[in-house]
């Protein structure tokens, strides 16, 4: 089980792009859904800013930011749960 499995779909979040495109302000579900629609280059530059930090194994502090691999875990979870 990935640590992203503990993030509820209705948690508010913001998807940002390192290239400066307009952010997506919504829920974790919205961010995961949009991430699945992105082209590979846009996926590499996407980050999700959380409203509630999460704990990562091996780190002393919680984090407010999800990287592309973690957003991909959410997108995969969304696909599994909707099929």
C-alpha positions in Angstrom: 0.0 0.0 0.0 1.3 3.4 -1.0 1.3 6.3 1.5 -0.9 8.2 -1.0 -3.7 5.7 -0.3 -4.3 7.5 3.0 -5.1 10.8 1.3 -8.9 11.3 1.0 -10.3 12.1 -2.4 -12.2 15.2 -1.1 -9.1 16.8 0.5 -8.6 20.3 -1.0 -5.4 20.6 -3.0 -3.7 22.7 -5.7 -1.9 21.3 -8.8 0.9 23.5 -9.8 3.1 23.4 -12.9 6.8 24.3 -12.6 6.6 26.1 -16.0 4.1 28.6 -14.7 0.8 27.5 -16.2 -2.4 28.3 -14.3 -2.9 26.1 -11.2 -5.8 23.7 -10.8 -7.5 24.4 -7.5 -9.8 21.6 -6.4 -9.6 18.3 -4.6 -7.1 15.5 -4.7 -9.5 13.6 -7.0 -9.5 16.6 -9.4 -5.7 16.8 -9.4 -5.4 13.0 -10.1 -8.0 13.2 -12.9 -6.2 16.1 -14.6 -2.8 14.5 -14.2 -4.1 11.5 -16.1 -4.9 13.8 -19.0 -1.5 15.5 -19.1 1.1 14.8 -21.8 4.4 13.3 -20.5 6.2 16.6 -20.4 3.5 18.3 -18.4 3.4 15.3 -16.0 7.1 15.7 -15.3 6.5 19.4 -14.3 3.4 18.8 -12.2 3.3 19.1 -8.4 0.4 18.9 -5.9 0.3 21.3 -3.0 -1.6 19.7 -0.1 -3.7 21.5 2.5 -2.9 18.8 5.1 0.7 17.5 5.2 1.4 13.8 5.0 4.1 11.6 6.7 6.6 9.9 4.5 8.6 6.9 5.7 12.2 7.7 6.3 11.6 11.5 6.8 11.4 13.3 10.1 9.0 15.9 9.0 5.7 15.8 7.1 5.5 17.2 3.6 3.1 19.5 1.8 4.1 18.7 -1.7 3.6 15.6 -3.9 6.0 14.8 -6.7 5.0 13.4 -10.1 5.6 9.8 -9.1 3.3 10.2 -6.1 0.6 12.0 -8.3 0.9 9.0 -10.7 0.1 6.7 -7.7 -3.0 8.8 -7.1 -4.0 8.6 -10.8 -3.5 4.8 -10.8 -5.6 4.5 -7.6 -8.4 6.6 -9.2 -8.3 4.4 -12.3 -8.5 1.2 -10.1 -11.4 2.6 -8.0 -13.5 3.8 -11.0 -13.2 0.5 -12.9 
